Amino acid sequence: MNLNATLFFQMIVFFVLGWVTMKYVWPPLTKAIEERRQKIAEGLAAAEKGKSELAQTKAKIAAMEESARAELHVRMTEAEKHGAQIIEQARAEAEAERARILEQARQEAELEVQRARDALRNEVANLAVAGAAQILRREVDAKVHAELLEKLKAQL
C-alpha cells in the first residue's frame, strides 16, 4: 500500500466523520446546551424575582406588624378608657349602696330610739304609779292604773 493513498483515504474518512458529526451529532448537542443555558437563565431570573418578592413581602409584613401594633395600642387605650369608665360606674354604684345602707341604718337607729323612748315612758309611768301608790299607801285598781299610764305617756 501506498502512503499517499492511505493518507488520502484517512482524510476522506475524517471529513465524512466531521460532516456526519456536524450534521447529526452537533445540532442536538448545541440544542441541549442552549436549552440548559435557557433553563439556568430562567432559574436565575426566577430567583431574582423571588428575592424581590421576598423583599416586598418583608416590607408588607413590617407594615402589617406596625399597623397591628398601632391598632393594639389604640384598642388598649380604648380598653383602659372603658376600664376607667367601669371603675367609675362601680364607684358610683358603691357610693349609692353606701348611702342606701347609711340611710337604712339611720332609720333603724331612729326606730330603736323611738322604741327605747316608748319603753322608758312605760317604765317611768310604772314607777310613777308605784310611787303614787306608796304615797297613798293603797293600790290603784287596774283600770285607773291603765288610764293614769296613758295620761303619763301622753304628757311625756
Helices and strands as residue ranges (DSSP letters): H 3-20, I 21-25, H 26-136, H 142-155
